[in-house]
Amino acid sequence: MRLGEAGRFVAEQAIQVHGGMGMTEELPATRLARRILMAEFEWGDRHVHAARLLAAA
């Protein structure tokens, strides 16, 4: 459940390290951060999955 959080943290930190250039489309970190955020919206974050597991038990 921590994988999404860790991935988002790393992507956000990479954007911060690169400063203004981190917000451009040319940097892979920006695309990575966008993909991670969209995956959370599409598939749910850790809270959604934890609730699913609790409901199944």
Biopython code that builds the backbone (N, CA, C, O; Angstrom):
import numpy as np
from Bio.PDB.StructureBuilder import StructureBuilder

atoms = [
    (1, "MET", "N", (0.809, -1.193, 0.000)),
    (1, "MET", "CA", (0.000, 0.000, 0.000)),
    (1, "MET", "C", (0.853, 1.258, 0.000)),
    (1, "MET", "O", (0.358, 2.337, -0.324)),
    (2, "ARG", "N", (2.083, 1.141, 0.346)),
    (2, "ARG", "CA", (2.967, 2.301, 0.421)),
    (2, "ARG", "C", (3.633, 2.632, -0.920)),
    (2, "ARG", "O", (4.269, 3.677, -1.056)),
    (3, "LEU", "N", (3.489, 1.765, -1.884)),
    (3, "LEU", "CA", (4.181, 1.970, -3.153)),
    (3, "LEU", "C", (3.727, 3.248, -3.849)),
    (3, "LEU", "O", (4.556, 4.001, -4.358)),
    (4, "GLY", "N", (2.435, 3.497, -3.878)),
    (4, "GLY", "CA", (1.916, 4.715, -4.509)),
    (4, "GLY", "C", (2.395, 5.970, -3.818)),
    (4, "GLY", "O", (2.766, 6.947, -4.468)),
    (5, "GLU", "N", (2.385, 5.939, -2.484)),
    (5, "GLU", "CA", (2.864, 7.100, -1.731)),
    (5, "GLU", "C", (4.347, 7.347, -1.978)),
    (5, "GLU", "O", (4.768, 8.487, -2.175)),
    (6, "ALA", "N", (5.126, 6.289, -1.966)),
    (6, "ALA", "CA", (6.567, 6.436, -2.187)),
    (6, "ALA", "C", (6.849, 6.934, -3.599)),
    (6, "ALA", "O", (7.702, 7.799, -3.793)),
    (7, "GLY", "N", (6.146, 6.399, -4.573)),
    (7, "GLY", "CA", (6.340, 6.837, -5.956)),
    (7, "GLY", "C", (5.995, 8.299, -6.141)),
    (7, "GLY", "O", (6.710, 9.040, -6.815)),
    (8, "ARG", "N", (4.882, 8.710, -5.530)),
    (8, "ARG", "CA", (4.490, 10.110, -5.655)),
    (8, "ARG", "C", (5.497, 11.018, -4.957)),
    (8, "ARG", "O", (5.833, 12.085, -5.470)),
    (9, "PHE", "N", (5.979, 10.598, -3.788)),
    (9, "PHE", "CA", (6.966, 11.400, -3.065)),
    (9, "PHE", "C", (8.241, 11.580, -3.888)),
    (9, "PHE", "O", (8.774, 12.685, -3.988)),
    (10, "VAL", "N", (8.718, 10.496, -4.470)),
    (10, "VAL", "CA", (9.948, 10.564, -5.276)),
    (10, "VAL", "C", (9.746, 11.465, -6.488)),
    (10, "VAL", "O", (10.612, 12.281, -6.802)),
    (11, "ALA", "N", (8.616, 11.328, -7.168)),
    (11, "ALA", "CA", (8.359, 12.156, -8.348)),
    (11, "ALA", "C", (8.250, 13.627, -7.969)),
    (11, "ALA", "O", (8.788, 14.487, -8.667)),
    (12, "GLU", "N", (7.558, 13.928, -6.867)),
    (12, "GLU", "CA", (7.434, 15.322, -6.440)),
    (12, "GLU", "C", (8.780, 15.903, -6.024)),
    (12, "GLU", "O", (9.061, 17.070, -6.301)),
    (13, "GLN", "N", (9.610, 15.110, -5.368)),
    (13, "GLN", "CA", (10.926, 15.595, -4.964)),
    (13, "GLN", "C", (11.827, 15.830, -6.174)),
    (13, "GLN", "O", (12.621, 16.771, -6.186)),
    (14, "ALA", "N", (11.705, 14.979, -7.190)),
    (14, "ALA", "CA", (12.498, 15.178, -8.407)),
    (14, "ALA", "C", (12.105, 16.476, -9.091)),
    (14, "ALA", "O", (12.959, 17.187, -9.621)),
    (15, "ILE", "N", (10.817, 16.787, -9.080)),
    (15, "ILE", "CA", (10.358, 18.055, -9.658)),
    (15, "ILE", "C", (10.925, 19.217, -8.850)),
    (15, "ILE", "O", (11.382, 20.202, -9.430)),
    (16, "GLN", "N", (10.904, 19.120, -7.521)),
    (16, "GLN", "CA", (11.426, 20.185, -6.675)),
    (16, "GLN", "C", (12.927, 20.390, -6.873)),
    (16, "GLN", "O", (13.404, 21.524, -6.907)),
    (17, "VAL", "N", (13.661, 19.301, -7.002)),
    (17, "VAL", "CA", (15.111, 19.395, -7.175)),
    (17, "VAL", "C", (15.453, 20.128, -8.467)),
    (17, "VAL", "O", (16.419, 20.890, -8.514)),
    (18, "HIS", "N", (14.673, 19.903, -9.500)),
    (18, "HIS", "CA", (14.959, 20.518, -10.792)),
    (18, "HIS", "C", (14.379, 21.918, -10.911)),
    (18, "HIS", "O", (14.558, 22.563, -11.944)),
    (19, "GLY", "N", (13.697, 22.401, -9.896)),
    (19, "GLY", "CA", (13.198, 23.767, -9.880)),
    (19, "GLY", "C", (12.206, 24.037, -10.988)),
    (19, "GLY", "O", (11.322, 23.221, -11.248)),
    (20, "GLY", "N", (12.347, 25.186, -11.648)),
    (20, "GLY", "CA", (11.432, 25.578, -12.710)),
    (20, "GLY", "C", (11.436, 24.608, -13.871)),
    (20, "GLY", "O", (10.410, 24.403, -14.518)),
    (21, "MET", "N", (12.595, 24.005, -14.140)),
    (21, "MET", "CA", (12.665, 23.041, -15.231)),
    (21, "MET", "C", (11.852, 21.786, -14.910)),
    (21, "MET", "O", (11.439, 21.059, -15.814)),
    (22, "GLY", "N", (11.624, 21.535, -13.608)),
    (22, "GLY", "CA", (10.858, 20.372, -13.203)),
    (22, "GLY", "C", (9.408, 20.424, -13.624)),
    (22, "GLY", "O", (8.727, 19.399, -13.621)),
    (23, "MET", "N", (8.927, 21.591, -13.983)),
    (23, "MET", "CA", (7.532, 21.733, -14.400)),
    (23, "MET", "C", (7.366, 21.641, -15.915)),
    (23, "MET", "O", (6.245, 21.748, -16.413)),
    (24, "THR", "N", (8.437, 21.449, -16.645)),
    (24, "THR", "CA", (8.331, 21.354, -18.104)),
    (24, "THR", "C", (7.994, 19.929, -18.516)),
    (24, "THR", "O", (8.192, 18.985, -17.752)),
    (25, "GLU", "N", (7.495, 19.792, -19.706)),
    (25, "GLU", "CA", (7.143, 18.480, -20.232)),
    (25, "GLU", "C", (8.375, 17.680, -20.656)),
    (25, "GLU", "O", (8.276, 16.475, -20.889)),
    (26, "GLU", "N", (9.516, 18.325, -20.756)),
    (26, "GLU", "CA", (10.727, 17.653, -21.232)),
    (26, "GLU", "C", (11.344, 16.756, -20.175)),
    (26, "GLU", "O", (12.089, 15.833, -20.505)),
    (27, "LEU", "N", (11.048, 17.008, -18.925)),
    (27, "LEU", "CA", (11.652, 16.238, -17.840)),
    (27, "LEU", "C", (10.816, 14.994, -17.553)),
    (27, "LEU", "O", (9.607, 15.107, -17.347)),
    (28, "PRO", "N", (11.424, 13.817, -17.534)),
    (28, "PRO", "CA", (10.660, 12.585, -17.270)),
    (28, "PRO", "C", (9.963, 12.577, -15.907)),
    (28, "PRO", "O", (8.939, 11.912, -15.750)),
    (29, "ALA", "N", (10.493, 13.297, -14.929)),
    (29, "ALA", "CA", (9.872, 13.311, -13.598)),
    (29, "ALA", "C", (8.467, 13.895, -13.643)),
    (29, "ALA", "O", (7.585, 13.449, -12.910)),
    (30, "THR", "N", (8.256, 14.880, -14.490)),
    (30, "THR", "CA", (6.924, 15.475, -14.613)),
    (30, "THR", "C", (5.941, 14.461, -15.175)),
    (30, "THR", "O", (4.824, 14.334, -14.675)),
    (31, "ARG", "N", (6.345, 13.749, -16.199)),
    (31, "ARG", "CA", (5.461, 12.729, -16.777)),
    (31, "ARG", "C", (5.208, 11.606, -15.791)),
    (31, "ARG", "O", (4.099, 11.077, -15.722)),
    (32, "LEU", "N", (6.238, 11.231, -15.018)),
    (32, "LEU", "CA", (6.094, 10.190, -14.013)),
    (32, "LEU", "C", (5.093, 10.613, -12.937)),
    (32, "LEU", "O", (4.218, 9.834, -12.558)),
    (33, "ALA", "N", (5.222, 11.835, -12.454)),
    (33, "ALA", "CA", (4.303, 12.328, -11.425)),
    (33, "ALA", "C", (2.874, 12.339, -11.944)),
    (33, "ALA", "O", (1.948, 11.967, -11.222)),
    (34, "ARG", "N", (2.688, 12.758, -13.178)),
    (34, "ARG", "CA", (1.348, 12.785, -13.760)),
    (34, "ARG", "C", (0.773, 11.373, -13.890)),
    (34, "ARG", "O", (-0.406, 11.153, -13.613)),
    (35, "ARG", "N", (1.593, 10.433, -14.305)),
    (35, "ARG", "CA", (1.123, 9.045, -14.443)),
    (35, "ARG", "C", (0.758, 8.446, -13.089)),
    (35, "ARG", "O", (-0.234, 7.726, -12.975)),
    (36, "ILE", "N", (1.555, 8.740, -12.063)),
    (36, "ILE", "CA", (1.261, 8.227, -10.729)),
    (36, "ILE", "C", (-0.046, 8.806, -10.206)),
    (36, "ILE", "O", (-0.874, 8.077, -9.659)),
    (37, "LEU", "N", (-0.237, 10.117, -10.371)),
    (37, "LEU", "CA", (-1.480, 10.738, -9.918)),
    (37, "LEU", "C", (-2.691, 10.177, -10.658)),
    (37, "LEU", "O", (-3.729, 9.921, -10.049)),
    (38, "MET", "N", (-2.561, 9.988, -11.957)),
    (38, "MET", "CA", (-3.685, 9.460, -12.726)),
    (38, "MET", "C", (-3.978, 8.008, -12.353)),
    (38, "MET", "O", (-5.138, 7.595, -12.361)),
    (39, "ALA", "N", (-2.960, 7.236, -12.032)),
    (39, "ALA", "CA", (-3.184, 5.857, -11.598)),
    (39, "ALA", "C", (-3.936, 5.832, -10.271)),
    (39, "ALA", "O", (-4.798, 4.979, -10.064)),
    (40, "GLU", "N", (-3.617, 6.759, -9.376)),
    (40, "GLU", "CA", (-4.351, 6.831, -8.110)),
    (40, "GLU", "C", (-5.803, 7.216, -8.337)),
    (40, "GLU", "O", (-6.694, 6.680, -7.678)),
    (41, "PHE", "N", (-6.054, 8.134, -9.258)),
    (41, "PHE", "CA", (-7.436, 8.528, -9.550)),
    (41, "PHE", "C", (-8.203, 7.382, -10.194)),
    (41, "PHE", "O", (-9.378, 7.166, -9.897)),
    (42, "GLU", "N", (-7.541, 6.659, -11.067)),
    (42, "GLU", "CA", (-8.221, 5.590, -11.796)),
    (42, "GLU", "C", (-8.417, 4.337, -10.944)),
    (42, "GLU", "O", (-9.496, 3.745, -10.962)),
    (43, "TRP", "N", (-7.409, 3.934, -10.214)),
    (43, "TRP", "CA", (-7.455, 2.669, -9.482)),
    (43, "TRP", "C", (-7.674, 2.843, -7.986)),
    (43, "TRP", "O", (-7.971, 1.870, -7.294)),
    (44, "GLY", "N", (-7.536, 4.051, -7.478)),
    (44, "GLY", "CA", (-7.727, 4.300, -6.055)),
    (44, "GLY", "C", (-6.417, 4.371, -5.303)),
    (44, "GLY", "O", (-5.413, 3.782, -5.705)),
    (45, "ASP", "N", (-6.446, 5.104, -4.201)),
    (45, "ASP", "CA", (-5.242, 5.220, -3.387)),
    (45, "ASP", "C", (-5.266, 4.152, -2.298)),
    (45, "ASP", "O", (-6.099, 3.246, -2.336)),
    (46, "ARG", "N", (-4.371, 4.250, -1.342)),
    (46, "ARG", "CA", (-4.251, 3.200, -0.332)),
    (46, "ARG", "C", (-5.483, 3.109, 0.551)),
    (46, "ARG", "O", (-5.788, 2.034, 1.067)),
    (47, "HIS", "N", (-6.194, 4.205, 0.738)),
    (47, "HIS", "CA", (-7.389, 4.180, 1.570)),
    (47, "HIS", "C", (-8.508, 3.380, 0.900)),
    (47, "HIS", "O", (-9.242, 2.652, 1.568)),
    (48, "VAL", "N", (-8.628, 3.515, -0.388)),
    (48, "VAL", "CA", (-9.637, 2.754, -1.131)),
    (48, "VAL", "C", (-9.345, 1.262, -1.047)),
    (48, "VAL", "O", (-10.249, 0.459, -0.820)),
    (49, "HIS", "N", (-8.096, 0.898, -1.229)),
    (49, "HIS", "CA", (-7.725, -0.515, -1.200)),
    (49, "HIS", "C", (-7.836, -1.098, 0.210)),
    (49, "HIS", "O", (-8.214, -2.258, 0.372)),
    (50, "ALA", "N", (-7.508, -0.301, 1.228)),
    (50, "ALA", "CA", (-7.657, -0.786, 2.596)),
    (50, "ALA", "C", (-9.126, -1.027, 2.922)),
    (50, "ALA", "O", (-9.464, -2.020, 3.565)),
    (51, "ALA", "N", (-9.999, -0.128, 2.484)),
    (51, "ALA", "CA", (-11.437, -0.305, 2.719)),
    (51, "ALA", "C", (-11.948, -1.542, 1.996)),
    (51, "ALA", "O", (-12.790, -2.268, 2.525)),
    (52, "ARG", "N", (-11.444, -1.785, 0.788)),
    (52, "ARG", "CA", (-11.834, -2.986, 0.048)),
    (52, "ARG", "C", (-11.430, -4.247, 0.779)),
    (52, "ARG", "O", (-12.209, -5.197, 0.864)),
    (53, "LEU", "N", (-10.215, -4.263, 1.308)),
    (53, "LEU", "CA", (-9.730, -5.423, 2.043)),
    (53, "LEU", "C", (-10.541, -5.656, 3.325)),
    (53, "LEU", "O", (-10.848, -6.797, 3.670)),
    (54, "LEU", "N", (-10.879, -4.587, 4.014)),
    (54, "LEU", "CA", (-11.668, -4.714, 5.234)),
    (54, "LEU", "C", (-13.083, -5.207, 4.934)),
    (54, "LEU", "O", (-13.646, -5.995, 5.695)),
    (55, "ALA", "N", (-13.650, -4.743, 3.829)),
    (55, "ALA", "CA", (-14.995, -5.183, 3.451)),
    (55, "ALA", "C", (-15.006, -6.646, 3.069)),
    (55, "ALA", "O", (-16.005, -7.330, 3.295)),
    (56, "ALA", "N", (-13.938, -7.140, 2.504)),
    (56, "ALA", "CA", (-13.870, -8.534, 2.061)),
    (56, "ALA", "C", (-13.655, -9.489, 3.240)),
    (56, "ALA", "O", (-13.976, -10.675, 3.153)),
    (57, "ALA", "N", (-13.117, -8.968, 4.330)),
    (57, "ALA", "CA", (-12.794, -9.841, 5.484)),
    (57, "ALA", "C", (-14.009, -10.140, 6.336)),
    (57, "ALA", "O", (-13.903, -10.854, 7.333)),
]
sb = StructureBuilder()
sb.init_structure("model")
sb.init_model(0)
sb.init_chain("A")
sb.init_seg("    ")
for serial, (resi, resn, name, xyz) in enumerate(atoms, 1):
    if name == "N":
        sb.init_residue(resn, " ", resi, " ")
    sb.init_atom(name, np.array(xyz, "f"), 0.0, 1.0, " ", f" {name:<3s}", serial, name[0])
structure = sb.get_structure()
